[in-house]
Amino acid sequence: MGQIMKTYLGIFFLLVTGMVGIGVVTAGIQSANARNYHADVISEIECSNFNDAVVSACCRQAKEAGYDLQVKTMAYDARGHAKIAEVILDYEYAIPVLDLVTDHQVRGFAK
């Protein structure tokens, strides 16, 4: 009888450990996706020469994807065109099994 209880307890802890491991891996994948999205947004802004329509489209698409994107212009050239912008992407880092949700940021500059 004692052996049966130990077996079921061992299986239970194995399942809990597996679920937590899957949650951590999923959160890592979400974080990597956010960093890749951030890099893509910076590239798109740079390629468009800081076009306002492209920046607003990027912000709208980020909101649709579940991110919060902020683009702050930092420096201008002699003609008044933006040449450096700070790009901040906010996303949630979540491990649902542990009911853990925190807000993270990815920061970078478009030049």
Disulfide bonds with the S-S distance in Angstrom:
none
